[in-house]
Amino acid sequence: MTDSSHTLWHGRFAGGPSEALMAYTASLPFDQRLWPQDVAGSKAHVRGLLRAGLLTESETHKIIAALDQVADEMSSGTFIFADSDEDIHTAVERRVTEIAGDAGAKMHTSRSRNDQVATDLRLWCKTALLEIARAVHGLQEVLLAQALAHRSVYLPGYTHLQRAQPVLLAHHLLAHGWALGRDVDRLLDTLVRLDVSPLGAGALAGTSLGIDPAATAADLGFASVFHNSLDAVGDRDFVAEALFDLSVIGVHLSRIGEEWVLWTSEEFGFASLDDAYATGSSMLPQKKNPDIAELARGKAGRLIGNLVGLLTTLKGLPLAYNRDLQEDKEPLFDSVDQVALAVTAISGMIATARFHADRMQSAADAEVTSATDIAEWLVRGGTPFRQAHAIVGALVRAHLAEGTSLRSLVNAELGSEAAALVAPGVGVALRSSPGGAGPGPFEAQLRSFTELLTTQRQRLGL
């Protein structure tokens, strides 16, 4: 580290900043990961200054070469930060000026850190959120592969965590797949809205120098450019939206995690985890713990907290830039990192897991899970549904109170045709309505889900 007295704003002040101020306000420990975007944004800005006649060809060449050297030093880990480096933007400009001299000192012409950081963060989000969307798509592929590998297996479907009706395992797995598909859509929609360049907005009001923000936006690959400089530097909607998208992904992963905690317990016994995706106990030799699934539940709260924290920060800010906005990066970076780790881990956990069809189907074949089928059989014969519900409910009550087979009670009361509905495997085959949990509707769902993944691959550039 080098001397801290020389800051980007030292001319206005008689002395250097205090250690307490620097320690409290510095963002370098977490925003240094933006260096590739800062270098890219600075290069585009410098090329814009050349077009505006604010830099010569020679000066532009020196600055671009210095930025290339900074990138080499950053990527190789040889970059030496100074005590005066408040953030990555300060660090890059300082080093460029050291390398390029007076030409480097011109790099920040017509630019503020306000539009610079907003540009860097949008560039970072464009890459990071696309990577998350691709990873979520990969988890959908894993769910589809397991659905296809177990397309005839069925298990109980639950409401209130009580056995309700039998459903195909494939149908259950793709229920998560459809939810994750909405997550991909949300991320891609967010990417469209954040694909706006704020570079050229300056500190808040633009500049009197003849720059062309639209040309710089095109140079950086943005789809459009800002229309209002105040909005451009003060807007963090895109961060809040990204955090919301990531929070919903976290909620969906948490629901998956909760199921796998249950399914892999001895009480359920529906699945077993591969050793590579489970942990043991430091004390209990017999244990095999679903830590990935448990952490998926636990980290959902962290992701939601990141969203709520940022929204709380944003709610009271006047236009335009305020230092409070520095608080946007840590929750964003954390949520992206945690979701990326979670999706990868859960994908591996599910892809390598072993399902126990016998345990699933035995649970699904419990006689009471046929109750709705018997009621619907009565409806097809002309009995009003409420009466059918009461008739079957009474039979179930007798079955539970007396310990008598429900099938025998149904046979005695309603006949053999109705009693046949209580047989193992019958209930899941009866689920025939569109979008339902039976074999017929699943084939139609499979075609739709496959089409969704094909469309996603095109949108994700896979």
C-alpha positions in Angstrom: 0.0 0.0 0.0 1.1 3.6 -0.7 0.3 7.0 0.7 -3.4 7.9 1.3 -3.1 11.7 1.1 -3.8 11.9 -2.6 -7.5 11.3 -3.4 -9.6 12.0 -6.4 -11.0 15.0 -4.5 -7.9 16.3 -2.6 -7.9 19.7 -4.3 -11.0 20.8 -2.4 -9.6 19.9 1.1 -6.7 21.4 3.1 -5.7 18.0 4.5 -5.9 14.3 3.9 -8.8 12.1 5.0 -8.8 10.5 8.4 -8.1 6.8 8.9 -11.6 6.5 10.3 -13.2 8.0 7.2 -11.2 5.8 4.9 -11.9 2.7 6.9 -15.7 3.3 7.0 -16.2 4.5 3.5 -13.9 2.2 1.5 -15.6 -0.2 -0.8 -12.5 -1.7 -2.4 -12.6 -5.0 -0.3 -15.8 -6.0 -2.1 -16.0 -3.9 -5.3 -12.6 -4.9 -6.7 -14.3 -7.8 -8.4 -15.7 -5.1 -10.8 -12.2 -4.5 -12.3 -12.9 -6.2 -15.7 -16.0 -4.0 -16.1 -14.2 -0.9 -15.0 -11.4 -1.5 -17.5 -13.9 -2.2 -20.3 -16.0 0.9 -19.4 -12.9 3.1 -19.2 -11.7 1.9 -22.6 -15.1 2.8 -24.2 -15.1 6.1 -22.4 -11.6 6.9 -23.7 -12.6 6.0 -27.2 -15.6 8.4 -26.8 -13.3 11.2 -25.7 -11.2 10.6 -28.8 -14.3 10.9 -31.0 -15.3 14.1 -29.2 -11.9 15.6 -29.8 -11.1 15.7 -26.1 -8.1 13.3 -26.5 -5.5 12.9 -29.2 -4.7 9.6 -30.9 -1.5 9.4 -29.0 -3.1 10.1 -25.6 -5.8 7.5 -26.4 -3.2 4.9 -27.3 -1.3 5.5 -24.0 -4.4 5.3 -21.9 -5.6 2.1 -23.6 -2.2 0.5 -23.3 -2.2 1.5 -19.6 -5.6 0.0 -19.1 -4.4 -3.2 -20.7 -1.5 -3.3 -18.3 -3.8 -2.8 -15.4 -5.9 -5.7 -16.6 -2.8 -7.9 -16.8 -1.8 -6.9 -13.3 -5.3 -7.5 -12.0 -5.6 -10.9 -13.6 -2.2 -12.1 -12.6 -2.6 -10.9 -9.0 0.4 -8.5 -9.2 -1.6 -5.2 -8.9 -0.5 -3.3 -5.9 -3.3 -1.3 -4.2 -2.6 2.0 -2.5 -4.0 3.3 0.8 -5.7 6.0 -1.1 -7.7 3.6 -3.2 -11.2 4.0 -1.9 -12.7 1.7 -4.5 -11.8 -0.1 -7.7 -12.5 2.9 -9.8 -10.0 5.0 -7.9 -7.4 2.2 -8.0 -7.7 1.8 -11.8 -7.4 5.5 -12.5 -4.5 6.0 -10.1 -2.5 3.1 -11.7 -3.4 4.3 -15.3 -2.1 7.8 -14.4 1.1 6.3 -13.0 1.7 4.4 -16.2 0.4 6.9 -18.8 1.3 10.2 -17.0 -0.6 13.3 -18.0 -2.6 11.4 -20.6 -3.9 9.1 -17.8 -5.0 12.2 -15.8 -7.4 13.0 -18.7 -9.1 9.6 -18.6 -11.9 10.9 -16.2 -12.8 13.8 -18.4 -16.6 14.2 -18.6 -17.1 11.3 -16.3 -18.1 10.9 -12.6 -17.7 7.9 -10.4 -21.5 8.1 -10.2 -22.1 7.1 -13.8 -18.9 5.0 -13.8 -20.0 2.7 -11.0 -23.6 2.4 -12.4 -22.1 1.4 -15.7 -19.7 -1.1 -14.2 -22.5 -2.7 -12.1 -24.9 -3.0 -15.0 -22.1 -4.7 -17.1 -21.4 -7.1 -14.2 -25.1 -7.9 -13.9 -25.4 -8.7 -17.6 -22.8 -11.4 -17.2 -23.6 -12.7 -13.7 -27.4 -13.0 -14.2 -27.0 -14.7 -17.5 -24.7 -17.3 -15.9 -27.3 -17.8 -13.1 -30.0 -18.3 -15.7 -27.9 -20.9 -17.5 -27.3 -22.7 -14.2 -31.0 -22.8 -13.4 -31.7 -24.1 -16.9 -29.1 -26.8 -16.1 -31.0 -27.8 -13.0 -34.2 -28.1 -15.1 -32.3 -30.4 -17.4 -31.4 -32.6 -14.4 -35.0 -32.7 -13.2 -36.1 -33.7 -16.7 -33.4 -36.5 -17.0 -34.6 -38.0 -13.6 -38.2 -37.7 -14.7 -37.5 -39.6 -17.9 -35.5 -42.2 -16.0 -38.4 -42.8 -13.6 -41.5 -42.1 -15.7 -43.5 -45.0 -14.4 -42.7 -44.5 -10.7 -45.4 -42.9 -8.5 -45.5 -41.6 -5.0 -48.0 -39.8 -2.8 -48.8 -36.2 -3.6 -49.3 -34.2 -0.4 -51.4 -31.3 0.8 -50.7 -30.0 4.3 -47.9 -32.7 4.3 -50.7 -35.3 4.5 -51.0 -38.0 1.8 -53.6 -36.8 -0.7 -53.5 -38.6 -4.1 -50.9 -40.6 -6.0 -48.8 -38.7 -8.6 -46.1 -39.7 -11.0 -42.6 -39.0 -9.7 -41.9 -37.4 -13.1 -44.9 -35.1 -12.6 -43.6 -34.1 -9.2 -40.1 -33.4 -10.5 -41.3 -31.3 -13.4 -43.4 -29.2 -11.0 -40.1 -27.9 -9.8 -38.9 -27.6 -13.4 -41.8 -25.3 -14.3 -41.1 -23.1 -11.3 -37.5 -22.8 -12.2 -38.6 -22.0 -15.8 -40.3 -18.9 -14.4 -37.1 -18.0 -12.7 -35.2 -18.1 -16.0 -37.8 -15.9 -17.6 -37.6 -13.4 -14.7 -33.8 -13.2 -15.0 -34.0 -12.7 -18.8 -36.6 -10.0 -18.4 -34.5 -8.3 -15.8 -31.5 -8.4 -18.2 -33.6 -6.6 -20.8 -34.5 -3.8 -18.4 -31.0 -3.3 -17.1 -29.4 -3.2 -20.5 -29.2 0.6 -20.5 -26.0 2.5 -20.4 -25.7 5.3 -17.8 -22.3 6.4 -19.0 -22.3 10.0 -19.9 -24.7 11.1 -17.2 -21.8 12.5 -15.2 -22.3 13.2 -11.5 -26.0 14.0 -12.1 -26.5 16.5 -14.9 -24.4 15.5 -17.8 -21.5 17.6 -19.1 -20.8 20.7 -21.2 -18.2 18.7 -23.2 -19.2 17.2 -26.5 -19.5 13.5 -25.7 -21.9 11.0 -27.4 -23.4 8.7 -24.7 -25.3 6.7 -27.4 -22.1 5.8 -29.2 -20.4 4.8 -26.0 -23.4 2.6 -25.1 -23.1 0.9 -28.4 -19.4 0.4 -27.9 -20.0 -1.3 -24.6 -22.8 -3.6 -26.1 -25.7 -1.9 -24.2 -29.0 -2.1 -26.0 -29.9 1.5 -25.2 -28.7 4.7 -23.4 -30.2 6.7 -20.6 -32.8 9.5 -21.2 -32.5 11.3 -17.9 -29.1 11.9 -16.2 -30.7 12.1 -12.7 -32.4 8.8 -13.1 -29.3 7.2 -14.7 -27.0 7.7 -11.6 -29.7 7.3 -9.0 -31.4 4.2 -10.3 -30.8 0.9 -8.6 -34.1 -0.7 -9.6 -32.1 -3.2 -11.6 -30.3 -4.4 -8.4 -33.5 -4.7 -6.5 -35.1 -6.6 -9.3 -32.1 -8.9 -9.5 -32.2 -9.5 -5.8 -35.9 -10.3 -6.0 -35.3 -12.8 -8.8 -32.5 -14.4 -6.8 -34.7 -14.5 -3.7 -37.5 -16.3 -5.6 -34.9 -18.8 -6.9 -33.8 -19.3 -3.3 -37.3 -19.9 -2.2 -37.8 -22.5 -4.9 -34.5 -24.2 -4.0 -35.6 -24.1 -0.3 -38.8 -26.0 -1.2 -36.7 -28.6 -3.0 -34.4 -28.8 -0.1 -37.3 -29.3 2.4 -38.6 -32.2 0.3 -35.2 -33.9 0.0 -34.7 -33.6 3.8 -37.9 -35.5 4.2 -37.5 -37.9 1.3 -34.0 -39.0 2.4 -35.0 -39.6 6.0 -35.6 -43.2 7.2 -39.2 -42.3 8.0 -39.9 -41.5 4.3 -37.1 -43.5 2.6 -38.1 -42.2 -0.8 -34.5 -41.5 -1.9 -30.8 -41.9 -1.0 -28.1 -39.4 -1.5 -24.8 -40.2 -3.2 -21.9 -40.1 -0.7 -20.3 -37.2 -2.6 -23.4 -35.1 -1.9 -23.9 -35.9 1.8 -22.0 -35.4 5.0 -21.5 -37.5 8.1 -21.5 -36.8 11.9 -18.5 -36.1 14.0 -20.1 -38.2 16.8 -22.7 -40.5 15.3 -21.1 -43.1 13.0 -24.4 -44.1 11.3 -25.4 -40.6 10.1 -25.7 -39.5 6.5 -26.9 -35.9 6.4 -28.5 -33.9 3.6 -26.5 -30.8 4.3 -27.0 -29.3 0.8 -30.8 -29.6 1.1 -30.7 -28.1 4.6 -28.5 -25.2 3.5 -30.8 -24.5 0.6 -33.5 -23.9 3.2 -31.3 -21.8 5.4 -29.8 -19.6 2.8 -33.2 -18.6 1.5 -33.6 -16.3 4.5 -30.2 -14.8 3.7 -31.3 -14.0 0.1 -34.6 -12.5 1.3 -32.7 -10.4 3.8 -30.4 -9.1 1.1 -33.5 -8.0 -0.9 -35.2 -6.4 2.1 -32.0 -4.6 3.2 -31.5 -3.0 -0.2 -35.1 -1.9 -0.6 -35.0 -0.4 2.9 -31.8 1.5 1.9 -33.4 2.8 -1.4 -36.7 3.9 0.1 -35.6 7.2 1.6 -33.1 8.4 -1.0 -33.5 11.8 -2.8 -32.2 12.2 -6.3 -29.6 11.8 -7.4 -26.5 9.9 -6.2 -26.1 9.3 -2.5 -23.3 7.3 -0.8 -26.0 5.0 0.6 -26.0 3.4 -2.9 -22.6 1.9 -2.1 -24.7 -0.6 -0.1 -26.1 -2.2 -3.3 -23.0 -4.3 -4.1 -22.5 -6.5 -1.1 -26.0 -8.0 -1.1 -26.0 -8.4 -4.9 -22.6 -10.1 -5.0 -23.6 -12.3 -2.0 -26.9 -13.3 -3.5 -25.4 -14.1 -6.9 -22.6 -16.2 -5.3 -24.9 -18.1 -3.0 -27.4 -18.9 -5.7 -24.7 -20.0 -8.0 -23.3 -22.4 -5.4 -26.7 -23.7 -4.4 -27.9 -24.4 -8.0 -24.7 -26.3 -8.7 -24.8 -28.3 -5.5 -28.5 -29.2 -5.8 -28.1 -30.2 -9.4 -25.4 -32.6 -8.5 -27.4 -33.9 -5.5 -30.4 -34.7 -7.6 -28.5 -36.0 -10.6 -26.7 -38.6 -8.4 -29.5 -39.5 -6.1 -31.1 -43.0 -6.0 -34.9 -43.2 -5.8 -36.6 -46.0 -4.0 -39.7 -46.8 -6.1 -40.9 -49.5 -3.7 -41.1 -47.1 -0.7 -42.7 -44.4 -2.8 -45.3 -46.6 -4.4 -46.1 -48.4 -1.1 -46.9 -45.1 0.5 -48.9 -44.0 -2.5 -51.0 -47.2 -2.4 -52.4 -46.6 1.0 -56.1 -47.3 0.7 -57.2 -43.8 1.8 -55.5 -42.2 -1.2 -58.2 -43.7 -3.4 -61.0 -41.8 -1.6 -61.3 -39.1 -4.2 -61.4 -41.7 -7.0 -64.3 -43.5 -5.3 -66.2 -40.2 -4.9 -65.6 -39.3 -8.6 -66.9 -42.8 -9.5 -70.1 -42.0 -7.7 -70.3 -38.6 -9.5 -70.0 -40.3 -12.9 -73.0 -42.4 -11.8 -75.0 -39.2 -11.1 -74.5 -38.7 -7.4 -74.0 -35.0 -6.5 -70.3 -34.4 -5.5 -71.2 -33.2 -1.9 -73.2 -36.4 -1.3 -70.4 -38.5 -2.8 -67.9 -36.8 -0.6 -70.0 -37.6 2.5 -70.5 -41.2 1.5 -66.8 -41.9 1.0 -65.9 -39.8 4.1 -68.1 -42.1 6.2 -66.4 -45.2 4.7 -63.0 -43.8 5.4 -64.1 -43.0 9.0 -65.2 -46.6 9.5 -62.0 -47.9 8.0 -59.9 -45.9 10.4 -62.1 -46.5 13.5 -62.6 -50.3 12.9 -59.3 -51.2 11.2 -61.4 -52.9 8.5 -60.0 -52.8 4.9 -61.4 -49.8 3.0 -61.6 -52.0 -0.1 -63.9 -54.5 1.7 -66.0 -51.7 3.1 -66.4 -50.1 -0.4 -67.1 -53.5 -1.9 -69.9 -54.1 0.6 -71.4 -50.6 0.3 -70.8 -49.8 -3.4 -69.9 -52.9 -5.2 -66.8 -54.5 -6.8 -66.4 -51.9 -9.5 -65.9 -49.2 -6.9 -63.8 -51.5 -4.8 -61.4 -52.1 -7.7 -60.4 -48.4 -7.5 -58.6 -49.2 -4.2 -56.1 -51.5 -5.8 -52.4 -50.5 -6.0 -51.4 -48.4 -9.0 -55.0 -47.7 -10.1 -55.3 -44.1 -8.7 -52.3 -42.6 -10.6 -53.5 -44.0 -13.9 -56.9 -42.3 -13.4 -55.4 -38.8 -13.3 -56.4 -37.9 -16.9 -57.2 -34.2 -16.9 -54.9 -31.9 -18.8 -51.9 -31.0 -16.6 -52.7 -33.7 -14.2 -50.4 -36.2 -12.5 -51.2 -39.3 -14.6 -49.4 -41.0 -17.5 -51.5 -39.5 -20.3 -51.3 -35.9 -19.2 -47.6 -36.3 -18.4 -46.8 -37.1 -22.1 -48.4 -33.8 -23.2 -46.6 -32.0 -20.3 -43.3 -33.6 -21.4 -43.6 -32.2 -24.9 -44.4 -28.7 -23.5 -41.5 -28.8 -21.0 -39.1 -30.0 -23.7 -40.2 -27.1 -25.9 -39.7 -24.7 -23.0 -36.1 -25.9 -22.6 -35.5 -25.6 -26.3 -36.7 -22.0 -26.3 -34.6 -21.3 -23.2 -31.5 -22.6 -24.8 -32.0 -20.2 -27.7 -32.6 -17.3 -25.4 -29.6 -18.2 -23.2 -27.3 -18.7 -26.1 -26.6 -22.3 -25.3 
